[in-house]
Amino acid sequence: MNVWLWAACCTVVLLAPCMAVALRAPLADAVVALETAGALSVVAVSLAAEGLGESYVWDMAIVLAFVQLVGSLLFVRYLERGL
């Protein structure tokens, strides 16, 4: 394992506090935790792509960033209508 893969593993570990906040906090704080988890997952996949040296993993990171952004916007829009 190289430094990039170690950094990716450490970034994945940081998703645990986001999950804890998303499950226990009020709705507004849970949405912020969801957004943070999405950003951390994009960073983790990007670090893994650099560590593995595979170009298709970079494509997955770019697609994940776009899907995370659109999904978060749709989720917040859905929550707005439900409240």
PyMOL commands that set and color helices and strands:
alter all, ss='L'
color gray80, all
select helices_A, chain A and resi 3-13+15-24+27-52+55-82
alter helices_A, ss='H'
color red, helices_A
deselect
rebuild
show_as cartoon
